[in-house]
Amino acid sequence: MKSMRKNWIHESHKSGATHSYLNVKWMRYRKFALIIYSFSLINCSPFENNLFPLEGRIFFKISEDYKQYNRENNPEIFLFLETEKIYGCFNYGISTDCDIDGRKIEVDILGINQPGVCLTAIGPAIARIHLPLSNKLYSLKISGDDFTNNYAVIVTDSSISVTGDSTVNTKPEIELFWRYPPNSFVYLYGSTFEDSSLANVFLDTLMQVIDIAEFYFPQYGEIPYPKSSQGHYWDMPARYFYYNSEDDFNKIEDILRDFKSIYIQDKQGISVTIRNWRNRKFQSWLL
């Protein structure tokens, strides 16, 4: 197990050592809108019609995500763009033309694409651009009709960092993103206060069957996994673990199913979720 541990992530027996930065608005708009427009937002091909001029700043971040949200697949690197301006429909898109040439990434903001059908909730215009980057130092140039801003991007096995000064036209939302550690998973538990003790019962059961090692991300930067479950009377802070093999990880499904039949049964308001670095999930309410 020790051979799997990376030096940027620390083992600990203390709780709460997760990142302090939480950008809620990315999570609020991104997934649903990007699923609807994934055919256009994942690539660098521009829209040709219905373009409005860009107004206000572009917020951006570079992080790992999945090409397919609802399937098991390896995380990849994406550039996310979001307008400062809020629109009357939350499915407006940012039309871009981008090019990656060696260590140079160039993104040209062409305008704002008006959707054919308005999804009636306010939100920024957004875009997602796949960046097939390896472990190198890159230059990033973001330009529009009347501006050009330059940043540096460093990609390593463990992190993605962006350096450069914010301007009146562009601003990096995060400067450091910790990547998904291979052979890792997040453990999320939520329940009533009365059933909060079951969180440790499940973990003890799990550790009796498979070999796992707990780790914590550094307290600075943004992490790839959730910080906690949501929507329960009591939401446990997320806990993160390494596992040895996919065979071991696959055993978790049966362990969780047995745990549910013994401890949860027909109780309401209890959920257990295990999600690994490849976006494979086991959820108690689906077993």
N, C-alpha and C positions, 0 to 999 in steps of 0.2 A: 504493500500500500504506500510506503514512503516514496517509492520511485515515481509515483504519479503526482506527488505534490510539487507545485511550482513555487518559486521563491517569492512571487509577488502576492501570494495569498497565505495567510497565516492561520495555523491551527490555534484554537483557543477553546477554553472551557467556560468563557464568559459569554454573556448574551449582549445583543444590541450593537455589535460592531458592524454596522452596515453603513452605506453611504448616506451623507447628510443632504445630498441634493435630490430633490424630487420634482420633476417637471410634469405636472399633472396634465397640462393641456395637450402634450404629445399623445398621451394615452387616451384622452377623451375623444380626439378626432381621428387619429391616424388609422387604426385598423379597419374600421367600418368603411371609411371613405376609400381607403386604398384597396380593399377587397373589390369594391364596386368598379374602381377604375384601374385595376391592376394591369390591364392590357396596355395602358398608356403610361402609367407612372413608373413602372419598373425599368423602362428603357429610356434611352436618351433621345428618342425621336420626338420632334416638336409637333404640337397641334398647328394646323394651318388656318383654322377658321375661328371666328367668335373670340378673338383676342382683345382684351382690354389692356391698357397700359398699366404697368406696375405702379402702385402708390404706396409709399412708406417703405420701411425696412424689410429685409428678408432675414428671418432667423433660421439658422441651420445647425445641424449636428451630424456627425459621422459615427455610426455605431453598427453593431451586428443585429441582424434580423433574419427572418425566414422568407424565402421566396414564396412558399405556400404555408399559410398560417395554420391550416387545419390538418397538416400531414407531417409525418416524421421526415425531417431533412436537416442537413447540416446548416448551421448559421453562416451567413455571408455578410459582407460589408456593404452598407448602403449609405448614401447621402440623403438626408431628409431636409426638405425646405418648407418653410411656413411663412406666410405673409404677416406683417404687423397689422394690416387692415383686416377687419372682420366683415365678412360678406353675409348677405341675407339667406344664402343657401350654404350648407357646410360641405358641399361636394364641388366647389370651385377648384380648379387645378392650376398649377404653375407650369406654363409651357417653357421647355428648356431645349437647348441644343448643347450637347456635351461631348467632350473628346478626352481620351486618355492616351497620351503619347509618352511612353517610357515612364519617367518620373514626374510628368506634368499632367495635372487634371485641370481642364478648362470647362467652365459652366457658363453658358450665356443665357440670361433670363430674357425670353422673348415676349412674355406678356402673361396675362391671366385668362384662362380658358373658362368661358361660361358654359355650364352644363346644359344639356338639352332638357333634362328634367330636374327640377329643383327639389332637393331633399330639405324639407322645411325645418331647419334649425340653423342658427347662426354659427359661423366658424370661419377660420382663415382659409385661404387657398393653400393647397399643399402639393408636394411632389415627393416621389421616392425614386432615387436613381441608384441602380446597382453599380458598385465599384469593385471590379475584380483586382484587388490590390494584394501584393505580397509584402513581406517584411522589409520595408524600405522607408526612406525619407522622400516625401513627395511635395511638390508645390501645388497649391490650389488657387486658381484664379476664378473669381466670380464676377461677372460683368453684366451690365445692363446698357440701356441707351446712352446714359450719361455718367457711368461710373465703372471703375475697375478696382476691385479689392483683392489683395493677395494674402494668403495664409500658408503655413507649413503644416503638413500632416505626417506624423510618424506612426508607422504600424509595426508592432512587435507581436510575438506569440501571445502576450498577456494583455496588451492594451492598444488603444488608438488615441492619440493625442493631437490636438489642434492648437497651434499658436499663431498669434497675430492680433492686432488691435481691432476692436469693434469700431465701426464707422457709422455715419448717418444712413448708410445704405445696407450694410450687412452686419450681423452679430452672431458669433458662435454661441449656441445655447449651453453646450458643455465643452470643457477643454480636455477632459480625460474620461475615457470609457474603458471599463474593464471587460475583457472579452469572456465568452463562455469557456470555462475550463473543461477540456475533454474529460469524459467519464465523471461528470458531476450531475447532481440533481438538487432541486429545491423541495423542501418539505413544508407544505402549507396546511394549517389546521385552524378551523373556526368552529365555535359552538356557543352554547349558553355558558354562563359562569359556572353553573352546577356541574357541567360535563367537561370543564377545562382540563381536569386531571387526566382525561383519556389521551391527551396529546402525548404525554410521556409514556403512557401504557403502550400506545402504538409504536413509539420509537424503540422502547425496550424490546417489544416483540420482534421488530424488524432486525435489531442488532443481534438477536439470538440466532437468526437464520442466515444472514449474509454479512460479509465483512465490509463495513463502511467506516469512513473517517471524516469527522466534522471539520469544516474550515470556515474562516470568516474573510470577507473581502476587506481591503483597507477602508478606512472611514472617509476618505476623500475620493472624488470622482463619482461617476454613475456606474451602477452595476447592471448586468443584463437580466437578472432574475427579479421577481417581485420582492418587496420588503415584508409583506405579510398577506394573509388572506383578507378578504373584505366582505362586509355586509352581515357580520354576525354580532351577537352581543359581546362575544369575546373573540378577538382575532390574535392568534399567537404570532409574535415576530417570526419571520421566515428563518428556517435553518437550512444550511447548505452542507452537502456531503459529497465525498468521492466514493465511487464503487469500483470494483476490480474489473468486471467484465459485463458484456451485454447479457450473458446468461444469468448473472447475479441480478441485474436490474429487472429482467423479465420475471424473476421470482416474486417481485414486489406485488404484482397483480394478484396472485393467489393469497399472499399474506394479507393484503388489504381486504380481499373478499372474505376471508375467514374472520378477520377482525370485525368487519361490519356485521357479520351474522351473529357474533358473540356479544359485542359490546354496543353497537349502534342499533341494530335490529330495526324497529319502526320509529325510533326517536326522530323528532324533527329538529332542524336547526344545527345539525352537525355535518361538517364536511371535511374530508381529507383529500388532499391533492398532492401527487408526486409528479413533477415534470423534469425531464432530463435535458441535457444540453442540446439534444437533437430534436427537441419539441415533442417527445413522446410522453403521454400523460396517462396516469391512472387516477380516476376520480371516484370516490366512494359512492356517490349517488348514481353512478352509471353501472355499478357492478351488481 
